[in-house]
Amino acid sequence: MASTPTEEAATRVPGPPRGRRRQAVGETWQRIQSMRDAEAAKGGTRSPLLRFARDVILLVKDLVKDPRVPRRRKVAAAIALAYVLSPVDLVPDKIPTFGLVDDLGVATVALRRLLAAAGYDVIYELWRGSDEGLALVLTLGGVQE
């Protein structure tokens, strides 16, 4: 008997534990380290973190184009991108550390909401990177299976 795509996705890639919205910093660091170790075992020359960043950017691009993602989340992501790129901020970027925190916060909230609106199945379908990278995106995005 054939299994559904949801069942296949659930058996292949571990998502964040059910009932938990936040992942401990140590566990997230272990996932990043496992990505580095897997890349080193393959003999890759590119940095795994750069590859992960590229995969996340491609995922966001695909989510914005996907009709299954609500339009209001796409608009919120576009507004967040405009805010991050804009020279006018609530906290000027010239202030060390604090100048970038507001940009990072706006981008993080917009990305988490975009991922939550897309859902596990859509993210799984559009993800182009490694299984470890997908698990990290699901964990950091707070997406439940």
C-alpha atoms as a printed R data frame, in Angstrom:
    type eleno elety resid chain resno      x      y      z
1   ATOM     1    CA   MET     A     1  0.000  0.000  0.000
2   ATOM     2    CA   ALA     A     2  1.418  3.368 -1.008
3   ATOM     3    CA   SER     A     3  2.023  5.915  1.697
4   ATOM     4    CA   THR     A     4  0.952  9.518  1.474
5   ATOM     5    CA   PRO     A     5  3.504 12.302  0.841
6   ATOM     6    CA   THR     A     6  3.038 13.480  4.422
7   ATOM     7    CA   GLU     A     7  3.930 10.059  5.817
8   ATOM     8    CA   GLU     A     8  6.987  9.825  3.562
9   ATOM     9    CA   ALA     A     9  8.136 13.309  4.603
10  ATOM    10    CA   ALA     A    10  7.666 12.480  8.272
11  ATOM    11    CA   THR     A    11  9.801  9.362  8.010
12  ATOM    12    CA   ARG     A    12 12.702 10.922  6.099
13  ATOM    13    CA   VAL     A    13 13.471 14.229  7.809
14  ATOM    14    CA   PRO     A    14 13.240 14.817 11.542
15  ATOM    15    CA   GLY     A    15 11.487 18.027 12.407
16  ATOM    16    CA   PRO     A    16 11.450 19.848 15.713
17  ATOM    17    CA   PRO     A    17  9.998 17.976 18.659
18  ATOM    18    CA   ARG     A    18  6.247 18.372 18.993
19  ATOM    19    CA   GLY     A    19  5.064 20.881 21.546
20  ATOM    20    CA   ARG     A    20  8.291 22.880 21.604
21  ATOM    21    CA   ARG     A    21  8.450 26.262 19.945
22  ATOM    22    CA   ARG     A    22 12.082 27.044 20.626
23  ATOM    23    CA   GLN     A    23 15.212 25.020 20.221
24  ATOM    24    CA   ALA     A    24 18.070 25.235 22.702
25  ATOM    25    CA   VAL     A    25 21.176 27.003 21.449
26  ATOM    26    CA   GLY     A    26 23.316 23.962 22.138
27  ATOM    27    CA   GLU     A    27 21.131 21.679 20.053
28  ATOM    28    CA   THR     A    28 21.085 24.171 17.185
29  ATOM    29    CA   TRP     A    29 24.871 24.405 17.337
30  ATOM    30    CA   GLN     A    30 25.061 20.587 17.178
31  ATOM    31    CA   ARG     A    31 22.947 20.621 13.993
32  ATOM    32    CA   ILE     A    32 25.257 23.195 12.431
33  ATOM    33    CA   GLN     A    33 28.270 21.129 13.446
34  ATOM    34    CA   SER     A    34 26.717 17.996 11.921
35  ATOM    35    CA   MET     A    35 26.256 19.933  8.669
36  ATOM    36    CA   ARG     A    36 29.954 20.860  8.757
37  ATOM    37    CA   ASP     A    37 30.977 17.268  9.480
38  ATOM    38    CA   ALA     A    38 28.803 15.910  6.653
39  ATOM    39    CA   GLU     A    39 30.293 18.418  4.228
40  ATOM    40    CA   ALA     A    40 33.844 17.577  5.326
41  ATOM    41    CA   ALA     A    41 33.129 13.858  4.835
42  ATOM    42    CA   LYS     A    42 31.993 14.549  1.259
43  ATOM    43    CA   GLY     A    43 35.165 16.503  0.575
44  ATOM    44    CA   GLY     A    44 33.297 19.646 -0.427
45  ATOM    45    CA   THR     A    45 35.190 22.870 -0.934
46  ATOM    46    CA   ARG     A    46 32.347 25.279 -0.237
47  ATOM    47    CA   SER     A    47 31.519 26.369  3.276
48  ATOM    48    CA   PRO     A    48 28.454 24.484  4.532
49  ATOM    49    CA   LEU     A    49 27.131 27.665  6.152
50  ATOM    50    CA   LEU     A    50 27.331 29.513  2.827
51  ATOM    51    CA   ARG     A    51 25.564 26.617  1.122
52  ATOM    52    CA   PHE     A    52 22.910 26.663  3.866
53  ATOM    53    CA   ALA     A    53 22.429 30.430  3.434
54  ATOM    54    CA   ARG     A    54 22.049 29.934 -0.320
55  ATOM    55    CA   ASP     A    55 19.482 27.166  0.237
56  ATOM    56    CA   VAL     A    56 17.472 29.382  2.629
57  ATOM    57    CA   ILE     A    57 17.484 32.268  0.134
58  ATOM    58    CA   LEU     A    58 16.275 29.922 -2.620
59  ATOM    59    CA   LEU     A    59 13.587 28.558 -0.286
60  ATOM    60    CA   VAL     A    60 12.310 32.055  0.508
61  ATOM    61    CA   LYS     A    61 12.285 32.914 -3.213
62  ATOM    62    CA   ASP     A    62 10.300 29.764 -3.977
63  ATOM    63    CA   LEU     A    63  7.884 30.386 -1.082
64  ATOM    64    CA   VAL     A    64  7.166 33.893 -2.343
65  ATOM    65    CA   LYS     A    65  6.344 32.484 -5.783
66  ATOM    66    CA   ASP     A    66  4.261 29.557 -4.486
67  ATOM    67    CA   PRO     A    67  0.467 30.057 -4.678
68  ATOM    68    CA   ARG     A    68 -0.125 27.875 -1.582
69  ATOM    69    CA   VAL     A    69  1.439 30.489  0.704
70  ATOM    70    CA   PRO     A    70 -0.990 33.231  1.824
71  ATOM    71    CA   ARG     A    71 -0.500 36.569  0.087
72  ATOM    72    CA   ARG     A    72 -0.435 38.567  3.329
73  ATOM    73    CA   ARG     A    73  2.631 36.601  4.514
74  ATOM    74    CA   LYS     A    74  4.353 37.289  1.207
75  ATOM    75    CA   VAL     A    75  3.587 40.997  1.546
76  ATOM    76    CA   ALA     A    76  4.906 40.989  5.121
77  ATOM    77    CA   ALA     A    77  8.130 39.356  3.926
78  ATOM    78    CA   ALA     A    78  8.494 41.972  1.174
79  ATOM    79    CA   ILE     A    79  7.933 44.800  3.662
80  ATOM    80    CA   ALA     A    80 10.510 43.247  6.013
81  ATOM    81    CA   LEU     A    81 13.012 43.037  3.162
82  ATOM    82    CA   ALA     A    82 12.377 46.680  2.258
83  ATOM    83    CA   TYR     A    83 12.883 47.674  5.910
84  ATOM    84    CA   VAL     A    84 16.155 45.756  6.173
85  ATOM    85    CA   LEU     A    85 17.487 47.296  2.945
86  ATOM    86    CA   SER     A    86 16.234 50.787  3.778
87  ATOM    87    CA   PRO     A    87 18.738 53.273  5.197
88  ATOM    88    CA   VAL     A    88 16.008 54.605  7.518
89  ATOM    89    CA   ASP     A    89 15.673 52.466 10.671
90  ATOM    90    CA   LEU     A    90 14.223 52.804 14.133
91  ATOM    91    CA   VAL     A    91 17.731 52.267 15.480
92  ATOM    92    CA   PRO     A    92 20.443 53.668 13.160
93  ATOM    93    CA   ASP     A    93 22.873 51.074 11.779
94  ATOM    94    CA   LYS     A    94 25.780 53.261 12.876
95  ATOM    95    CA   ILE     A    95 25.207 52.283 16.510
96  ATOM    96    CA   PRO     A    96 27.397 49.210 17.101
97  ATOM    97    CA   THR     A    97 25.490 45.957 17.656
98  ATOM    98    CA   PHE     A    98 22.125 47.587 18.410
99  ATOM    99    CA   GLY     A    99 21.883 49.081 14.936
100 ATOM   100    CA   LEU     A   100 21.644 45.645 13.353
101 ATOM   101    CA   VAL     A   101 19.466 44.043 16.025
102 ATOM   102    CA   ASP     A   102 16.264 45.724 14.818
103 ATOM   103    CA   ASP     A   103 16.956 44.595 11.229
104 ATOM   104    CA   LEU     A   104 17.646 41.060 12.394
105 ATOM   105    CA   GLY     A   105 14.490 41.015 14.526
106 ATOM   106    CA   VAL     A   106 12.241 42.212 11.698
107 ATOM   107    CA   ALA     A   107 13.767 39.707  9.256
108 ATOM   108    CA   THR     A   108 13.477 36.850 11.766
109 ATOM   109    CA   VAL     A   109  9.823 37.504 12.573
110 ATOM   110    CA   ALA     A   110  8.905 37.809  8.887
111 ATOM   111    CA   LEU     A   111 10.770 34.606  7.976
112 ATOM   112    CA   ARG     A   112  9.236 32.603 10.837
113 ATOM   113    CA   ARG     A   113  5.738 33.737  9.855
114 ATOM   114    CA   LEU     A   114  6.367 32.929  6.190
115 ATOM   115    CA   LEU     A   115  7.605 29.446  7.104
116 ATOM   116    CA   ALA     A   116  4.699 28.842  9.487
117 ATOM   117    CA   ALA     A   117  2.186 29.927  6.839
118 ATOM   118    CA   ALA     A   118  3.758 27.627  4.242
119 ATOM   119    CA   GLY     A   119  3.713 24.577  6.484
120 ATOM   120    CA   TYR     A   120  5.862 21.490  6.633
121 ATOM   121    CA   ASP     A   121  4.749 19.863  3.370
122 ATOM   122    CA   VAL     A   122  5.375 22.932  1.199
123 ATOM   123    CA   ILE     A   123  8.770 23.611  2.794
124 ATOM   124    CA   TYR     A   124  9.767 19.969  2.363
125 ATOM   125    CA   GLU     A   125  8.737 20.034 -1.287
126 ATOM   126    CA   LEU     A   126 10.611 23.258 -2.098
127 ATOM   127    CA   TRP     A   127 13.786 22.608 -0.069
128 ATOM   128    CA   ARG     A   128 16.869 22.098 -2.267
129 ATOM   129    CA   GLY     A   129 19.532 21.493  0.374
130 ATOM   130    CA   SER     A   130 20.556 18.685  2.670
131 ATOM   131    CA   ASP     A   131 18.344 16.887  5.158
132 ATOM   132    CA   GLU     A   132 20.333 18.411  8.017
133 ATOM   133    CA   GLY     A   133 19.732 21.888  6.598
134 ATOM   134    CA   LEU     A   134 16.010 21.193  6.282
135 ATOM   135    CA   ALA     A   135 15.857 20.006  9.884
136 ATOM   136    CA   LEU     A   136 17.657 23.180 10.971
137 ATOM   137    CA   VAL     A   137 15.246 25.412  8.999
138 ATOM   138    CA   LEU     A   138 12.247 23.616 10.481
139 ATOM   139    CA   THR     A   139 13.698 23.918 13.982
140 ATOM   140    CA   LEU     A   140 14.626 27.590 13.732
141 ATOM   141    CA   GLY     A   141 11.367 28.400 11.947
142 ATOM   142    CA   GLY     A   142  9.305 26.640 14.618
143 ATOM   143    CA   VAL     A   143  7.487 24.554 12.000
144 ATOM   144    CA   GLN     A   144  5.829 21.423 13.336
145 ATOM   145    CA   GLU     A   145  5.332 18.267 11.290
